């Protein structure tokens, strides 16, 4: 029983991981997602003169 279950898990587990990898790779390389990933790549380089607030309720620009 153990050998059959181990064989099933190894075979179908490998197939599941391979399909999951292919889906993630297709999502990452899909042309429609390029703009989203380019924006995310440039975000750390954007110049922001003011520091981030320590807590969300400390935002000075928030209307109260």
mmCIF file of the N, C-alpha and C atoms, coordinates in Angstrom:
data_MODEL
# 
_entry.id   MODEL 
# 
loop_
_atom_site.group_PDB 
_atom_site.id 
_atom_site.type_symbol 
_atom_site.label_atom_id 
_atom_site.label_alt_id 
_atom_site.label_comp_id 
_atom_site.label_asym_id 
_atom_site.label_entity_id 
_atom_site.label_seq_id 
_atom_site.pdbx_PDB_ins_code 
_atom_site.Cartn_x 
_atom_site.Cartn_y 
_atom_site.Cartn_z 
_atom_site.occupancy 
_atom_site.B_iso_or_equiv 
_atom_site.pdbx_formal_charge 
_atom_site.auth_seq_id 
_atom_site.auth_comp_id 
_atom_site.auth_asym_id 
_atom_site.auth_atom_id 
_atom_site.pdbx_PDB_model_num 
ATOM 1   N N  . UNK A 1 1  ? 0.822   -1.190 0.000   1.00 0.00 ? 1  UNK A N  1 
ATOM 2   C CA . UNK A 1 1  ? 0.000   0.000  0.000   1.00 0.00 ? 1  UNK A CA 1 
ATOM 3   C C  . UNK A 1 1  ? 0.871   1.261  0.000   1.00 0.00 ? 1  UNK A C  1 
ATOM 4   N N  . UNK A 1 2  ? 1.917   1.260  0.841   1.00 0.00 ? 2  UNK A N  1 
ATOM 5   C CA . UNK A 1 2  ? 2.788   2.431  0.925   1.00 0.00 ? 2  UNK A CA 1 
ATOM 6   C C  . UNK A 1 2  ? 3.482   2.706  -0.403  1.00 0.00 ? 2  UNK A C  1 
ATOM 7   N N  . UNK A 1 3  ? 3.947   1.651  -1.079  1.00 0.00 ? 3  UNK A N  1 
ATOM 8   C CA . UNK A 1 3  ? 4.661   1.832  -2.332  1.00 0.00 ? 3  UNK A CA 1 
ATOM 9   C C  . UNK A 1 3  ? 3.752   2.447  -3.399  1.00 0.00 ? 3  UNK A C  1 
ATOM 10  N N  . UNK A 1 4  ? 2.512   1.981  -3.456  1.00 0.00 ? 4  UNK A N  1 
ATOM 11  C CA . UNK A 1 4  ? 1.573   2.547  -4.433  1.00 0.00 ? 4  UNK A CA 1 
ATOM 12  C C  . UNK A 1 4  ? 1.275   4.012  -4.137  1.00 0.00 ? 4  UNK A C  1 
ATOM 13  N N  . UNK A 1 5  ? 1.070   4.321  -2.858  1.00 0.00 ? 5  UNK A N  1 
ATOM 14  C CA . UNK A 1 5  ? 0.787   5.697  -2.471  1.00 0.00 ? 5  UNK A CA 1 
ATOM 15  C C  . UNK A 1 5  ? 2.000   6.600  -2.724  1.00 0.00 ? 5  UNK A C  1 
ATOM 16  N N  . UNK A 1 6  ? 3.191   6.127  -2.418  1.00 0.00 ? 6  UNK A N  1 
ATOM 17  C CA . UNK A 1 6  ? 4.402   6.908  -2.663  1.00 0.00 ? 6  UNK A CA 1 
ATOM 18  C C  . UNK A 1 6  ? 4.605   7.131  -4.158  1.00 0.00 ? 6  UNK A C  1 
ATOM 19  N N  . UNK A 1 7  ? 4.385   6.105  -4.965  1.00 0.00 ? 7  UNK A N  1 
ATOM 20  C CA . UNK A 1 7  ? 4.521   6.241  -6.408  1.00 0.00 ? 7  UNK A CA 1 
ATOM 21  C C  . UNK A 1 7  ? 3.511   7.254  -6.956  1.00 0.00 ? 7  UNK A C  1 
ATOM 22  N N  . UNK A 1 8  ? 2.268   7.176  -6.494  1.00 0.00 ? 8  UNK A N  1 
ATOM 23  C CA . UNK A 1 8  ? 1.235   8.116  -6.923  1.00 0.00 ? 8  UNK A CA 1 
ATOM 24  C C  . UNK A 1 8  ? 1.612   9.552  -6.544  1.00 0.00 ? 8  UNK A C  1 
ATOM 25  N N  . UNK A 1 9  ? 2.068   9.759  -5.312  1.00 0.00 ? 9  UNK A N  1 
ATOM 26  C CA . UNK A 1 9  ? 2.424   11.099 -4.855  1.00 0.00 ? 9  UNK A CA 1 
ATOM 27  C C  . UNK A 1 9  ? 3.626   11.646 -5.626  1.00 0.00 ? 9  UNK A C  1 
ATOM 28  N N  . UNK A 1 10 ? 4.606   10.818 -5.894  1.00 0.00 ? 10 UNK A N  1 
ATOM 29  C CA . UNK A 1 10 ? 5.785   11.278 -6.609  1.00 0.00 ? 10 UNK A CA 1 
ATOM 30  C C  . UNK A 1 10 ? 5.462   11.615 -8.056  1.00 0.00 ? 10 UNK A C  1 
ATOM 31  N N  . UNK A 1 11 ? 4.689   10.782 -8.698  1.00 0.00 ? 11 UNK A N  1 
ATOM 32  C CA . UNK A 1 11 ? 4.359   10.997 -10.103 1.00 0.00 ? 11 UNK A CA 1 
ATOM 33  C C  . UNK A 1 11 ? 3.453   12.211 -10.274 1.00 0.00 ? 11 UNK A C  1 
ATOM 34  N N  . UNK A 1 12 ? 2.331   12.222 -9.589  1.00 0.00 ? 12 UNK A N  1 
ATOM 35  C CA . UNK A 1 12 ? 1.379   13.316 -9.755  1.00 0.00 ? 12 UNK A CA 1 
ATOM 36  C C  . UNK A 1 12 ? 1.860   14.588 -9.059  1.00 0.00 ? 12 UNK A C  1 
ATOM 37  N N  . UNK A 1 13 ? 2.654   14.460 -8.023  1.00 0.00 ? 13 UNK A N  1 
ATOM 38  C CA . UNK A 1 13 ? 3.229   15.640 -7.388  1.00 0.00 ? 13 UNK A CA 1 
ATOM 39  C C  . UNK A 1 13 ? 4.191   16.347 -8.324  1.00 0.00 ? 13 UNK A C  1 
ATOM 40  N N  . UNK A 1 14 ? 4.999   15.587 -9.029  1.00 0.00 ? 14 UNK A N  1 
ATOM 41  C CA . UNK A 1 14 ? 5.915   16.165 -10.004 1.00 0.00 ? 14 UNK A CA 1 
ATOM 42  C C  . UNK A 1 14 ? 5.146   16.853 -11.130 1.00 0.00 ? 14 UNK A C  1 
ATOM 43  N N  . UNK A 1 15 ? 4.102   16.213 -11.603 1.00 0.00 ? 15 UNK A N  1 
ATOM 44  C CA . UNK A 1 15 ? 3.284   16.807 -12.654 1.00 0.00 ? 15 UNK A CA 1 
ATOM 45  C C  . UNK A 1 15 ? 2.617   18.094 -12.158 1.00 0.00 ? 15 UNK A C  1 
ATOM 46  N N  . UNK A 1 16 ? 2.115   18.095 -10.937 1.00 0.00 ? 16 UNK A N  1 
ATOM 47  C CA . UNK A 1 16 ? 1.474   19.269 -10.352 1.00 0.00 ? 16 UNK A CA 1 
ATOM 48  C C  . UNK A 1 16 ? 2.465   20.433 -10.238 1.00 0.00 ? 16 UNK A C  1 
ATOM 49  N N  . UNK A 1 17 ? 3.660   20.169 -9.739  1.00 0.00 ? 17 UNK A N  1 
ATOM 50  C CA . UNK A 1 17 ? 4.662   21.223 -9.587  1.00 0.00 ? 17 UNK A CA 1 
ATOM 51  C C  . UNK A 1 17 ? 5.124   21.741 -10.951 1.00 0.00 ? 17 UNK A C  1 
ATOM 52  N N  . UNK A 1 18 ? 5.263   20.866 -11.912 1.00 0.00 ? 18 UNK A N  1 
ATOM 53  C CA . UNK A 1 18 ? 5.666   21.287 -13.259 1.00 0.00 ? 18 UNK A CA 1 
ATOM 54  C C  . UNK A 1 18 ? 4.590   22.174 -13.892 1.00 0.00 ? 18 UNK A C  1 
ATOM 55  N N  . UNK A 1 19 ? 3.322   21.815 -13.733 1.00 0.00 ? 19 UNK A N  1 
ATOM 56  C CA . UNK A 1 19 ? 2.242   22.642 -14.266 1.00 0.00 ? 19 UNK A CA 1 
ATOM 57  C C  . UNK A 1 19 ? 2.145   23.974 -13.535 1.00 0.00 ? 19 UNK A C  1 
ATOM 58  N N  . UNK A 1 20 ? 2.347   23.960 -12.238 1.00 0.00 ? 20 UNK A N  1 
ATOM 59  C CA . UNK A 1 20 ? 2.327   25.199 -11.462 1.00 0.00 ? 20 UNK A CA 1 
ATOM 60  C C  . UNK A 1 20 ? 3.473   26.114 -11.898 1.00 0.00 ? 20 UNK A C  1 
ATOM 61  N N  . UNK A 1 21 ? 4.650   25.564 -12.103 1.00 0.00 ? 21 UNK A N  1 
ATOM 62  C CA . UNK A 1 21 ? 5.792   26.340 -12.573 1.00 0.00 ? 21 UNK A CA 1 
ATOM 63  C C  . UNK A 1 21 ? 5.509   26.941 -13.945 1.00 0.00 ? 21 UNK A C  1 
ATOM 64  N N  . UNK A 1 22 ? 4.931   26.155 -14.846 1.00 0.00 ? 22 UNK A N  1 
ATOM 65  C CA . UNK A 1 22 ? 4.617   26.653 -16.183 1.00 0.00 ? 22 UNK A CA 1 
ATOM 66  C C  . UNK A 1 22 ? 3.586   27.781 -16.118 1.00 0.00 ? 22 UNK A C  1 
ATOM 67  N N  . UNK A 1 23 ? 2.614   27.670 -15.227 1.00 0.00 ? 23 UNK A N  1 
ATOM 68  C CA . UNK A 1 23 ? 1.598   28.712 -15.089 1.00 0.00 ? 23 UNK A CA 1 
ATOM 69  C C  . UNK A 1 23 ? 2.214   30.003 -14.545 1.00 0.00 ? 23 UNK A C  1 
ATOM 70  N N  . UNK A 1 24 ? 3.075   29.905 -13.551 1.00 0.00 ? 24 UNK A N  1 
ATOM 71  C CA . UNK A 1 24 ? 3.726   31.093 -12.996 1.00 0.00 ? 24 UNK A CA 1 
ATOM 72  C C  . UNK A 1 24 ? 4.647   31.727 -14.038 1.00 0.00 ? 24 UNK A C  1 
ATOM 73  N N  . UNK A 1 25 ? 5.363   30.932 -14.766 1.00 0.00 ? 25 UNK A N  1 
ATOM 74  C CA . UNK A 1 25 ? 6.245   31.450 -15.815 1.00 0.00 ? 25 UNK A CA 1 
ATOM 75  C C  . UNK A 1 25 ? 5.439   32.142 -16.914 1.00 0.00 ? 25 UNK A C  1 
ATOM 76  N N  . UNK A 1 26 ? 4.326   31.551 -17.307 1.00 0.00 ? 26 UNK A N  1 
ATOM 77  C CA . UNK A 1 26 ? 3.473   32.176 -18.324 1.00 0.00 ? 26 UNK A CA 1 
ATOM 78  C C  . UNK A 1 26 ? 2.909   33.492 -17.813 1.00 0.00 ? 26 UNK A C  1 
ATOM 79  N N  . UNK A 1 27 ? 2.507   33.550 -16.557 1.00 0.00 ? 27 UNK A N  1 
ATOM 80  C CA . UNK A 1 27 ? 1.990   34.796 -15.984 1.00 0.00 ? 27 UNK A CA 1 
ATOM 81  C C  . UNK A 1 27 ? 3.073   35.873 -15.967 1.00 0.00 ? 27 UNK A C  1 
ATOM 82  N N  . UNK A 1 28 ? 4.276   35.499 -15.588 1.00 0.00 ? 28 UNK A N  1 
ATOM 83  C CA . UNK A 1 28 ? 5.358   36.475 -15.496 1.00 0.00 ? 28 UNK A CA 1 
ATOM 84  C C  . UNK A 1 28 ? 5.791   36.987 -16.863 1.00 0.00 ? 28 UNK A C  1 
ATOM 85  N N  . UNK A 1 29 ? 5.686   36.179 -17.885 1.00 0.00 ? 29 UNK A N  1 
ATOM 86  C CA . UNK A 1 29 ? 6.150   36.574 -19.213 1.00 0.00 ? 29 UNK A CA 1 
ATOM 87  C C  . UNK A 1 29 ? 5.024   37.030 -20.139 1.00 0.00 ? 29 UNK A C  1 
ATOM 88  N N  . UNK A 1 30 ? 3.802   37.043 -19.659 1.00 0.00 ? 30 UNK A N  1 
ATOM 89  C CA . UNK A 1 30 ? 2.671   37.441 -20.492 1.00 0.00 ? 30 UNK A CA 1 
ATOM 90  C C  . UNK A 1 30 ? 2.819   38.915 -20.861 1.00 0.00 ? 30 UNK A C  1 
ATOM 91  N N  . UNK A 1 31 ? 2.689   39.280 -22.127 1.00 0.00 ? 31 UNK A N  1 
ATOM 92  C CA . UNK A 1 31 ? 2.915   40.672 -22.543 1.00 0.00 ? 31 UNK A CA 1 
ATOM 93  C C  . UNK A 1 31 ? 2.009   41.692 -21.848 1.00 0.00 ? 31 UNK A C  1 
ATOM 94  N N  . UNK A 1 32 ? 0.800   41.335 -21.512 1.00 0.00 ? 32 UNK A N  1 
ATOM 95  C CA . UNK A 1 32 ? -0.114  42.270 -20.867 1.00 0.00 ? 32 UNK A CA 1 
ATOM 96  C C  . UNK A 1 32 ? 0.363   42.672 -19.473 1.00 0.00 ? 32 UNK A C  1 
ATOM 97  N N  . UNK A 1 33 ? 1.159   41.837 -18.812 1.00 0.00 ? 33 UNK A N  1 
ATOM 98  C CA . UNK A 1 33 ? 1.640   42.126 -17.462 1.00 0.00 ? 33 UNK A CA 1 
ATOM 99  C C  . UNK A 1 33 ? 2.932   42.928 -17.448 1.00 0.00 ? 33 UNK A C  1 
ATOM 100 N N  . UNK A 1 34 ? 3.508   43.225 -18.598 1.00 0.00 ? 34 UNK A N  1 
ATOM 101 C CA . UNK A 1 34 ? 4.804   43.881 -18.638 1.00 0.00 ? 34 UNK A CA 1 
ATOM 102 C C  . UNK A 1 34 ? 4.767   45.265 -17.997 1.00 0.00 ? 34 UNK A C  1 
ATOM 103 N N  . UNK A 1 35 ? 3.737   46.041 -18.260 1.00 0.00 ? 35 UNK A N  1 
ATOM 104 C CA . UNK A 1 35 ? 3.659   47.386 -17.689 1.00 0.00 ? 35 UNK A CA 1 
ATOM 105 C C  . UNK A 1 35 ? 3.576   47.330 -16.165 1.00 0.00 ? 35 UNK A C  1 
ATOM 106 N N  . UNK A 1 36 ? 2.838   46.384 -15.643 1.00 0.00 ? 36 UNK A N  1 
ATOM 107 C CA . UNK A 1 36 ? 2.706   46.237 -14.191 1.00 0.00 ? 36 UNK A CA 1 
ATOM 108 C C  . UNK A 1 36 ? 4.053   45.896 -13.549 1.00 0.00 ? 36 UNK A C  1 
ATOM 109 N N  . UNK A 1 37 ? 4.787   44.997 -14.174 1.00 0.00 ? 37 UNK A N  1 
ATOM 110 C CA . UNK A 1 37 ? 6.080   44.606 -13.620 1.00 0.00 ? 37 UNK A CA 1 
ATOM 111 C C  . UNK A 1 37 ? 7.122   45.712 -13.802 1.00 0.00 ? 37 UNK A C  1 
ATOM 112 N N  . UNK A 1 38 ? 7.035   46.469 -14.890 1.00 0.00 ? 38 UNK A N  1 
ATOM 113 C CA . UNK A 1 38 ? 7.952   47.603 -15.075 1.00 0.00 ? 38 UNK A CA 1 
ATOM 114 C C  . UNK A 1 38 ? 7.714   48.670 -14.009 1.00 0.00 ? 38 UNK A C  1 
ATOM 115 N N  . UNK A 1 39 ? 6.441   48.966 -13.712 1.00 0.00 ? 39 UNK A N  1 
ATOM 116 C CA . UNK A 1 39 ? 6.127   49.929 -12.645 1.00 0.00 ? 39 UNK A CA 1 
ATOM 117 C C  . UNK A 1 39 ? 6.667   49.449 -11.304 1.00 0.00 ? 39 UNK A C  1 
ATOM 118 N N  . UNK A 1 40 ? 6.496   48.188 -11.011 1.00 0.00 ? 40 UNK A N  1 
ATOM 119 C CA . UNK A 1 40 ? 6.990   47.637 -9.745  1.00 0.00 ? 40 UNK A CA 1 
ATOM 120 C C  . UNK A 1 40 ? 8.516   47.678 -9.679  1.00 0.00 ? 40 UNK A C  1 
ATOM 121 N N  . UNK A 1 41 ? 9.179   47.499 -10.808 1.00 0.00 ? 41 UNK A N  1 
ATOM 122 C CA . UNK A 1 41 ? 10.645  47.531 -10.828 1.00 0.00 ? 41 UNK A CA 1 
ATOM 123 C C  . UNK A 1 41 ? 11.179  48.938 -10.613 1.00 0.00 ? 41 UNK A C  1 
ATOM 124 N N  . UNK A 1 42 ? 10.454  49.964 -11.105 1.00 0.00 ? 42 UNK A N  1 
ATOM 125 C CA . UNK A 1 42 ? 10.902  51.344 -10.954 1.00 0.00 ? 42 UNK A CA 1 
ATOM 126 C C  . UNK A 1 42 ? 10.513  51.966 -9.618  1.00 0.00 ? 42 UNK A C  1 
ATOM 127 N N  . UNK A 1 43 ? 9.583   51.383 -8.908  1.00 0.00 ? 43 UNK A N  1 
ATOM 128 C CA . UNK A 1 43 ? 9.066   51.987 -7.683  1.00 0.00 ? 43 UNK A CA 1 
ATOM 129 C C  . UNK A 1 43 ? 10.148  52.284 -6.642  1.00 0.00 ? 43 UNK A C  1 
ATOM 130 N N  . UNK A 1 44 ? 11.108  51.413 -6.365  1.00 0.00 ? 44 UNK A N  1 
ATOM 131 C CA . UNK A 1 44 ? 12.130  51.750 -5.360  1.00 0.00 ? 44 UNK A CA 1 
ATOM 132 C C  . UNK A 1 44 ? 13.029  52.908 -5.782  1.00 0.00 ? 44 UNK A C  1 
ATOM 133 N N  . UNK A 1 45 ? 13.091  53.203 -7.064  1.00 0.00 ? 45 UNK A N  1 
ATOM 134 C CA . UNK A 1 45 ? 13.977  54.252 -7.550  1.00 0.00 ? 45 UNK A CA 1 
ATOM 135 C C  . UNK A 1 45 ? 13.311  55.615 -7.614  1.00 0.00 ? 45 UNK A C  1 
ATOM 136 N N  . UNK A 1 46 ? 12.006  55.680 -7.371  1.00 0.00 ? 46 UNK A N  1 
ATOM 137 C CA . UNK A 1 46 ? 11.309  56.958 -7.439  1.00 0.00 ? 46 UNK A CA 1 
ATOM 138 C C  . UNK A 1 46 ? 11.762  57.862 -6.302  1.00 0.00 ? 46 UNK A C  1 
ATOM 139 N N  . UNK A 1 47 ? 11.883  59.137 -6.618  1.00 0.00 ? 47 UNK A N  1 
ATOM 140 C CA . UNK A 1 47 ? 12.358  60.117 -5.642  1.00 0.00 ? 47 UNK A CA 1 
ATOM 141 C C  . UNK A 1 47 ? 11.174  60.648 -4.845  1.00 0.00 ? 47 UNK A C  1 
ATOM 142 N N  . UNK A 1 48 ? 11.197  60.419 -3.550  1.00 0.00 ? 48 UNK A N  1 
ATOM 143 C CA . UNK A 1 48 ? 10.161  60.911 -2.656  1.00 0.00 ? 48 UNK A CA 1 
ATOM 144 C C  . UNK A 1 48 ? 10.867  61.691 -1.556  1.00 0.00 ? 48 UNK A C  1 
ATOM 145 N N  . UNK A 1 49 ? 10.613  63.000 -1.490  1.00 0.00 ? 49 UNK A N  1 
ATOM 146 C CA . UNK A 1 49 ? 11.356  63.860 -0.574  1.00 0.00 ? 49 UNK A CA 1 
ATOM 147 C C  . UNK A 1 49 ? 10.983  63.680 0.886   1.00 0.00 ? 49 UNK A C  1 
ATOM 148 N N  . UNK A 1 50 ? 9.776   63.265 1.158   1.00 0.00 ? 50 UNK A N  1 
ATOM 149 C CA . UNK A 1 50 ? 9.378   63.160 2.565   1.00 0.00 ? 50 UNK A CA 1 
ATOM 150 C C  . UNK A 1 50 ? 9.486   61.713 3.039   1.00 0.00 ? 50 UNK A C  1 
ATOM 151 N N  . UNK A 1 51 ? 9.806   61.517 4.292   1.00 0.00 ? 51 UNK A N  1 
ATOM 152 C CA . UNK A 1 51 ? 9.904   60.149 4.819   1.00 0.00 ? 51 UNK A CA 1 
ATOM 153 C C  . UNK A 1 51 ? 8.509   59.550 4.999   1.00 0.00 ? 51 UNK A C  1 
ATOM 154 N N  . UNK A 1 52 ? 8.473   58.265 5.002   1.00 0.00 ? 52 UNK A N  1 
ATOM 155 C CA . UNK A 1 52 ? 7.206   57.571 5.216   1.00 0.00 ? 52 UNK A CA 1 
ATOM 156 C C  . UNK A 1 52 ? 6.773   57.763 6.662   1.00 0.00 ? 52 UNK A C  1 
ATOM 157 N N  . UNK A 1 53 ? 5.462   57.855 6.924   1.00 0.00 ? 53 UNK A N  1 
ATOM 158 C CA . UNK A 1 53 ? 5.011   58.011 8.311   1.00 0.00 ? 53 UNK A CA 1 
ATOM 159 C C  . UNK A 1 53 ? 5.320   56.759 9.113   1.00 0.00 ? 53 UNK A C  1 
ATOM 160 N N  . UNK A 1 54 ? 5.588   56.962 10.402  1.00 0.00 ? 54 UNK A N  1 
ATOM 161 C CA . UNK A 1 54 ? 5.909   55.831 11.278  1.00 0.00 ? 54 UNK A CA 1 
ATOM 162 C C  . UNK A 1 54 ? 4.695   54.936 11.463  1.00 0.00 ? 54 UNK A C  1 
ATOM 163 N N  . UNK A 1 55 ? 3.525   55.552 11.563  1.00 0.00 ? 55 UNK A N  1 
ATOM 164 C CA . UNK A 1 55 ? 2.285   54.796 11.699  1.00 0.00 ? 55 UNK A CA 1 
ATOM 165 C C  . UNK A 1 55 ? 1.279   55.358 10.697  1.00 0.00 ? 55 UNK A C  1 
ATOM 166 N N  . UNK A 1 56 ? 0.328   54.565 10.256  1.00 0.00 ? 56 UNK A N  1 
ATOM 167 C CA . UNK A 1 56 ? -0.643  55.067 9.286   1.00 0.00 ? 56 UNK A CA 1 
ATOM 168 C C  . UNK A 1 56 ? -1.421  56.281 9.787   1.00 0.00 ? 56 UNK A C  1 
ATOM 169 N N  . UNK A 1 57 ? -1.642  56.407 11.085  1.00 0.00 ? 57 UNK A N  1 
ATOM 170 C CA . UNK A 1 57 ? -2.410  57.546 11.595  1.00 0.00 ? 57 UNK A CA 1 
ATOM 171 C C  . UNK A 1 57 ? -1.556  58.792 11.761  1.00 0.00 ? 57 UNK A C  1 
ATOM 172 N N  . UNK A 1 58 ? -0.247  58.733 11.434  1.00 0.00 ? 58 UNK A N  1 
ATOM 173 C CA . UNK A 1 58 ? 0.644   59.895 11.541  1.00 0.00 ? 58 UNK A CA 1 
ATOM 174 C C  . UNK A 1 58 ? 0.789   60.636 10.220  1.00 0.00 ? 58 UNK A C  1 
ATOM 175 N N  . UNK A 1 59 ? 0.037   60.260 9.184   1.00 0.00 ? 59 UNK A N  1 
ATOM 176 C CA . UNK A 1 59 ? 0.167   60.891 7.885   1.00 0.00 ? 59 UNK A CA 1 
ATOM 177 C C  . UNK A 1 59 ? -0.296  62.338 7.947   1.00 0.00 ? 59 UNK A C  1 
ATOM 178 N N  . UNK A 1 60 ? 0.594   63.325 7.691   1.00 0.00 ? 60 UNK A N  1 
ATOM 179 C CA . UNK A 1 60 ? 0.216   64.736 7.821   1.00 0.00 ? 60 UNK A CA 1 
ATOM 180 C C  . UNK A 1 60 ? -0.705  65.201 6.698   1.00 0.00 ? 60 UNK A C  1 
ATOM 181 N N  . UNK A 1 61 ? -0.707  64.508 5.561   1.00 0.00 ? 61 UNK A N  1 
ATOM 182 C CA . UNK A 1 61 ? -1.546  64.925 4.439   1.00 0.00 ? 61 UNK A CA 1 
ATOM 183 C C  . UNK A 1 61 ? -2.963  64.395 4.506   1.00 0.00 ? 61 UNK A C  1 
ATOM 184 N N  . UNK A 1 62 ? -3.226  63.567 5.474   1.00 0.00 ? 62 UNK A N  1 
ATOM 185 C CA . UNK A 1 62 ? -4.547  62.958 5.586   1.00 0.00 ? 62 UNK A CA 1 
ATOM 186 C C  . UNK A 1 62 ? -5.556  63.991 6.078   1.00 0.00 ? 62 UNK A C  1 
ATOM 187 N N  . UNK A 1 63 ? -6.704  64.065 5.402   1.00 0.00 ? 63 UNK A N  1 
ATOM 188 C CA . UNK A 1 63 ? -7.770  64.974 5.836   1.00 0.00 ? 63 UNK A CA 1 
ATOM 189 C C  . UNK A 1 63 ? -8.494  64.381 7.027   1.00 0.00 ? 63 UNK A C  1 
ATOM 190 N N  . UNK A 1 64 ? -8.648  65.175 8.039   1.00 0.00 ? 64 UNK A N  1 
ATOM 191 C CA . UNK A 1 64 ? -9.329  64.680 9.244   1.00 0.00 ? 64 UNK A CA 1 
ATOM 192 C C  . UNK A 1 64 ? -10.699 65.241 9.361   1.00 0.00 ? 64 UNK A C  1 
# 
